[in-house]
C-alpha cells in the first residue's frame, strides 16, 4: 500500500514539474552556403525540391506525398503520410523572394502539433547564410516529453542534416 502511494506521489510530482516547463519552443540552426540566395530559395519554396535535401524525405520508403495549390510560393501545400514519417501537412503562408519563406506546419500523427517553420537567407559576397527555425506552442505532452528529451537536440540534429543536404544541393553546378 505504501509503495502504491509513493508511486502516485512521485507521478503527481513529475506531472507538476512537467507543467512548469516553457509554454513554447524554438529550434534554430544556421549554415553558410556558397551559392546565390535565389538558387537556395527555389529549393525551399517549391516542396518538390525538398526531396533533394529534407532529412525526413528518405526515412520512410513508403511515404505518400500529395502536392496541392500552386507549384511553389505562397499557397503551395505538401501533405505526407507514412509508417515512420507519420502524417502531416505544410503550407507556405508567406514568401519574400530570395530571402524569406514562412511555413505553417501541422503534424497529425503520431502526435498532433501546430508549428511554424521559417527560412531566412542572407546573401553576402557569394555566400548565403541560411537560417532554419521552427517554433510553436509546447503542449502538455510536449512538456512531459521535453523532461526527457531536449527538443533542441532532437530536432536540431535533423536541421543540421537538412542544412548540410541543402548546401550540397545548392552548391552543385
N, C-alpha and C positions, 0 to 999 in steps of 0.2 A: 504494500500500500504506500509506504514512504517513497519507494522508487518511482511509482506512478506519479505521485505528487511532485517529486523532484523533476521528473521529465516534463510535466505540464508547466512548472515554474520556469524551467530553462527555455522551453519553447516560447512561452509568453515573453520572456526577457529578450530572446533573439528577435522575435517579431517586433517588439517595441524598439529595439535597436535599429532594425531594418527601416522602420517608419521614419527614423531621423535622417536617413540618407538624403542627398540632394534631390530636389524635385525635377531637375533637368540634367541633361548630359550634353557634352560636346567632345567629339573626337576630330582631330585635325592633323594632317600631315602635309609636308611641302617637299618639292623636288625641283631642281633646275634641269631644264631640257634644252638642248642645243637645236632648236627648231623655231620657226616663226609661230607666233601665237595663233594665226589663222589656221595653220595646219593642225595644231593641237585641238583647237576649238572644234573643228569639224569632226574629230574623233569622239568628242564629248557630246555635242549637241545633236548627233544622229545616233540613236540607240543601236542601229545596225552595226556601227563601228565599235561598240563595246565588246563584241566577240573577240576583237584583237587585243584587248588589254584588261578587261574586268577580271578580278581574281575569282569571281563566283561563276563565270561562264562555263568553266570546264569541270566543276565539281560533280556535276550530275549528267551523265551521258544521255539520259532520257529526258532532259529538260525540254519542256514545251514552251515555245515563245510565241507571243502574239504582239503585233505592232498595229497601232491604230492612230488615227489623226494624221497630221502632216508627217512627211518623212523625217523631218528634223525641225529643231527650233521649238518655239512656244506651241504648246498643244500636242506635241508628239507624246505618244503613250507606249509604254512597254510593259507587258504583263508576262509573268512566268509562273510555271508550276512544275515541280519535280519532287522525287522522293527525298533527295538530300537538300535541295535548294529551297524547299517549302513552296509557298505561294505568295505572290505579291504583285505590286503594281507601282510603276513610276510614271510621273507626268512632268514634262518640262513646263514650269509655271512662268518663268521669265528668263530672257536672254538679253545680253548686251554684246553684240557681235565682237568676236575676237578677244573678249576678256572676262565674261561672266555667264554662268549657267546656274539657275536655281531650279531644283527638282523636288517635287512632293513625292515622298516615298511611303508607301503603305504596305506593311507586312501583314499577311492574313494568317499564314501557317508557317511554322508551328506555333508562333506566338503573335498576337496582334500588336501592332505598333505603328505609329504615325509620326514620321520624322521628316526632316528637311536635309537634302544633300546640296552642297554648294561648291562650285568650282570657280576659282579666281585665277586668271592668267595675267602676269605682269611681265611684259617684254622689256628687255634692256640689252642692247649691244649684241644681238644674235642669240641671246639666251632668254628663255621664258621661265619665270618662276611660277610653278603651278601649285596651288593650294587646294586640297580636297578636304572638306569638312562635312560632318554630319552631326545634327543636333536635334533635340526634341525633348518631350516630357519623359521623366523617369517614373513609370508606373510602379505600383507597389510590388508587383512581381519582378520588375527591373531592379528595384531597391533590394529585394531579397537576393537576387542573383548577383548583384554587384557587391554583396557582402562576401562573396566567394571568389568572383572573377572580375577583374578590372575591365570595364568597357573599353577604356583607352588601350589597354594592352591587347585585348581580344580583337577589337576592330582595327586598331592601329597597325597591327602586323599585316592585315589584309589590305589596308590602304597603302602600306609600303610596297607590297607586291604589285598592286594595281598601278601605282605610280611608276614603278620600275618597268612594268609592261608597257605603259603609256609612253614612257621615254623611249623604249626600244622601237615601238611602232612609229612614233613621230620622227625619230632620227634616221629612219630608213630613207634612202634617196628616192 
